[in-house]
Amino acid sequence: MLRAACPDRQSRRDFAELTAANELDLARIDPAFRAAHGPGLLALFPRVRGLLTEPAWQDCRAVLGEGASAP
């Protein structure tokens, strides 16, 4: 039987930080990636803002632009 699991807050924070780092690294070095996925990332990262550290959030804003604003 499969059981659903809800990760604890620290695990969710770790996942959000790792996801942001990976996606922002790609967006930083690949203009085609940024053009294709930047709008989706701009929609995602403000929704998980509460899970990101301040440096990660600042990196989101630096790479994706001021459009990444907290909700």
C-alpha positions as CSV (number, residue, x, y, z in Angstrom):
1,M,0.0,0.0,0.0
2,L,1.3,3.4,-0.9
3,R,1.3,6.1,1.7
4,A,1.5,9.8,1.1
5,A,4.2,11.6,3.0
6,C,4.5,15.3,3.8
7,P,8.1,16.4,4.2
8,D,9.0,18.4,7.3
9,R,9.6,22.1,6.9
10,Q,13.4,21.8,6.8
11,S,13.2,19.2,4.0
12,R,10.8,21.6,2.0
13,R,13.3,24.4,2.6
14,D,16.2,22.3,1.4
15,F,14.3,21.2,-1.7
16,A,13.2,24.8,-2.5
17,E,16.8,26.1,-2.1
18,L,18.2,23.3,-4.3
19,T,15.6,23.8,-6.9
20,A,16.2,27.6,-7.0
21,A,19.9,27.1,-7.2
22,N,19.7,24.7,-10.1
23,E,17.2,26.6,-12.1
24,L,18.9,30.0,-11.6
25,D,22.2,28.5,-12.6
26,L,20.7,27.4,-15.9
27,A,18.9,30.8,-16.3
28,R,22.1,32.7,-15.6
29,I,24.2,31.0,-18.3
30,D,21.6,30.1,-21.0
31,P,19.6,32.9,-22.5
32,A,17.4,30.4,-24.4
33,F,16.5,28.6,-21.1
34,R,15.8,31.9,-19.4
35,A,13.5,33.0,-22.3
36,A,11.7,29.7,-22.3
37,H,11.4,29.1,-18.5
38,G,11.9,32.5,-16.9
39,P,8.2,33.3,-16.8
40,G,7.4,30.1,-15.1
41,L,10.2,30.6,-12.6
42,L,8.9,34.1,-12.0
43,A,5.5,32.6,-11.1
44,L,7.0,29.8,-9.0
45,F,9.6,31.4,-6.8
46,P,7.4,34.1,-5.2
47,R,5.0,31.3,-4.2
48,V,7.8,29.5,-2.3
49,R,9.4,32.7,-1.0
50,G,8.8,31.6,2.6
51,L,11.0,28.6,2.1
52,L,13.9,30.5,0.6
53,T,16.7,32.1,2.5
54,E,17.3,35.8,1.9
55,P,20.4,35.1,-0.3
56,A,18.5,32.6,-2.4
57,W,15.6,35.1,-2.8
58,Q,18.0,37.9,-3.8
59,D,19.6,35.6,-6.4
60,C,16.1,35.0,-7.8
61,R,15.6,38.7,-8.2
62,A,19.1,39.3,-9.6
63,V,18.8,36.6,-12.3
64,L,15.1,36.9,-13.1
65,G,14.7,40.6,-12.6
66,E,12.6,42.8,-10.3
67,G,9.5,40.9,-11.6
68,A,10.3,38.4,-8.9
69,S,8.5,40.1,-6.1
70,A,7.0,38.7,-2.9
71,P,3.3,38.1,-2.9
